[in-house]
Amino acid sequence: MKSIKLKNKFSLILWSLISCFMINTAFAKPPTKNRHHDEMRMFISKLDLSEEQSAQIKAIKAASKEQIKALKGEREEGSKEELESLFTAPTFDEQAFLDLQSKKSEKMNQAALIMAKAKHATYQVLTEEQKQKYAQLKQQHRAKRQEKMANKKNKQANTKSNN
């Protein structure tokens, strides 16, 4: 009888923990992939672009998106199978793994270059006045972010000192 009650309590506690975890993950903010790209988009939206500037920036974004999409397609064609064959082989081929990682790193560098070129091209579309406003917005954003980090560190320090 006692063991049944104990099992029920344990099950109840376990399900409570699981449901709390599921609720937290359901409402969690998803991470943004290209935070810096999103940051630029956020600033650009506040610069009162002309129709021509908007069209130019859309074209730049579309071109870079296509380039990155093509790069991803190249990367994923055979690498998964090659990686899987390394793991399932009787002996691990360290050099083959390092070669695959080197290729992956090279593709990531190419993608970063595409994004940097797109950001540069986007910035060049702006007028001098818009560039100044962009710099001001970026500085304000940086100050806010530093303030948030300082507050977070203070909270962590306070919770450690209270424990």
QUIQUI-V168710 format. One record per pair of residues at least 4 apart in sequence whose ideal C-beta (glycine too) atoms are under 8 Angstrom apart, sorted by the first residue. I is the first residue (numbers start at 1). GAP is how many residues later the second one is. D is the distance in whole Angstrom. If there is no record, write none. Layout:
i=[I/I]
gap=[GAP/GAP]
d=[D/D]
This chain:
i=[1/2/3/4/5/6/7/8/9/10/11/12/13/14/15/16/17/18/19/20/21/22/23/24/32/34/34/35/36/36/37/37/37/38/39/39/39/40/40/40/41/42/42/43/43/43/43/43/44/44/44/44/46/46/47/47/47/47/48/49/49/49/49/50/51/52/53/53/53/54/55/56/56/57/57/57/58/59/60/60/60/60/60/61/61/61/62/63/63/64/64/64/64/64/65/66/67/67/68/68/68/68/69/70/71/71/71/71/71/72/72/73/74/75/75/75/75/76/78/79/79/79/79/80/81/82/82/82/83/83/83/84/85/86/86/86/86/86/87/89/92/93/94/95/96/97/98/99/100/101/102/103/104/105/106/107/108/109/110/111/112/113/114/115/116/117/118/119/120/121/122/123/123/126/126/126/127/128/129/130/131/132/133/134/135/136/137/138/139/140/141/142/143/144/145/146/147/148/149/150/151/152/153/154/155/156/157/158/159]
gap=[4/4/4/4/4/4/4/4/4/4/4/4/4/4/4/4/4/4/4/4/4/4/4/4/6/4/81/4/4/83/4/78/82/4/4/99/102/4/79/82/4/4/99/4/91/94/95/98/5/13/78/90/87/91/79/83/86/87/82/4/5/8/81/4/4/4/4/72/73/4/4/4/69/4/65/68/4/4/4/58/61/62/65/4/57/61/4/4/55/4/50/51/53/54/4/4/4/47/4/43/46/47/4/4/4/36/39/40/43/4/39/4/33/4/28/29/32/4/4/4/21/24/25/4/4/4/14/18/4/14/17/4/4/6/7/10/11/14/5/4/5/4/4/4/4/4/4/4/4/4/4/4/4/4/4/4/4/4/4/4/4/4/4/4/4/4/4/4/4/4/4/8/11/4/5/8/4/4/4/4/4/4/4/4/4/4/4/4/4/4/4/4/4/4/4/4/4/4/4/4/4/4/4/4/4/4/4/4/4]
d=[7/6/6/6/6/6/6/6/6/6/6/6/6/6/6/6/6/6/6/6/6/6/6/6/5/6/7/6/7/8/7/6/7/6/7/8/7/6/6/7/6/7/8/7/5/5/6/8/7/7/7/8/8/6/7/5/6/6/8/4/5/7/8/7/6/6/6/5/7/6/6/6/5/6/5/6/6/6/6/5/5/5/8/6/7/8/6/7/7/6/5/6/7/4/6/6/6/5/6/5/6/7/7/7/6/6/6/6/7/6/8/7/7/6/8/7/5/7/6/6/6/7/7/6/6/7/8/6/7/8/6/6/6/7/6/6/6/8/8/7/7/6/6/6/7/6/6/7/6/6/6/7/6/6/7/6/6/6/7/6/6/6/6/6/6/6/6/6/6/7/8/7/7/4/5/6/7/7/7/6/7/6/6/6/6/6/6/6/6/6/6/6/6/6/6/6/6/6/6/6/6/6/6/6/6/6/6/6/7]
